[in-house]
Amino acid sequence: MTADEVRDDAALLRAHLAGDQHAFGELVQRHRDRLWAVALRTMNDREDAADALQDALLSAYRAAERFRGDSAVTTWLHRIVVNACLDRIRRQRSRPTVPLPEIDTTLAPAPDRETRLDVEAALARLPVEQRAALVLVDVQGYAVSEAAEILGVAEGTIKSRCARGRARLAVVLGYLRNPPAQSRVGSEQDTGAATKEGA
């Protein structure tokens, strides 16, 4: 038996904090199947579950020094996984109603399904770091300082990720700001197509 096989979870976490490069990996290996099952059941989608689990393990790795020992290490890990899943679900639910920055919504018609899908697709194309920052700050209304704490980065990083994400969205979705003279909403072409499809 090696030393890693006889160390309990708390000892592995302490070893990780002390600089043992393999301790956290051993801890994850011990609990990966149960953590995966929790993520998969919570997300109900393999890809989203994998992303949430990755986010959670990265968060646990970075936040290991904040583990107080009030609960078992495995309980702490599970809580982080559940929180990562819930955060991902909240972000997914909030995407359809994402207001576009710098767009005068008083002049624009209510977003139709196609616009909502365009916005979702544009958000999906952003790097995940920019998407996460934008969702926290612009959609969920967190202060920059709160978003920085949630994501475990500096406030300046949140500001730059939001700025870069907004700039990318503006390029991709710029046509929504200045739609063509005959917009899709209420045009005769769409009405005719809908009539033919409905017939």
Steps between C-alpha positions, in 0.01 A plus 500: 500500500616850423460797730216636279294183551503529879440874527143606559332781305589769752865390495502516120356851508762608754772341284367693197523823697851409607607469136450130419427512127327162495279529810210687341499261204477204739213667681315553171569142391342368821177692452477555124226244434268640768578859403429418136170334595392808695592732214328281240180468701491870575570616144321220312744552211840332467678799344364750751575261786860463383540878479343552842719231656811656347398841634437350843831316522690808390314699763577240768866496398523878529293523820657213692652736756149621589385152603419540871457135590141549623395209278663207326716583199267294281200706618689818419586370151141397435372842607742669260382271217133571574567875514685487166206313346246743639704795377514347153123436502431859607719630219318279249161623619607862485635490145167534316432833670849646474472872425751607241729775624486838331169431325212740547225253593233770497522516121554132431212256474473224757752229420352220299603138520753537218668795669516310827663206320748737332594645839537152653720390211713814530547444873589135439779613264665712768786350698355355820690749719345796317156336499516430874604859578229648277229278644594585858534875445256585219235234542491411866594849617796412719743778583841463338652428842247221566555347157875508560456314828265242347737431210812526711670770292593866542243776443703631207479157338119508527490849347721401208311174437171689495639766266642241260180295512281804436721602208470153344122499550474845342679378187298179473165655590548847354224444246249501788590860577427621147263252338434525125209719384273196473570316822404139550248594766160543342622492139276369227757241399498335844120519518472326164751234599317438827169467312649245260656302785179507702290379205 
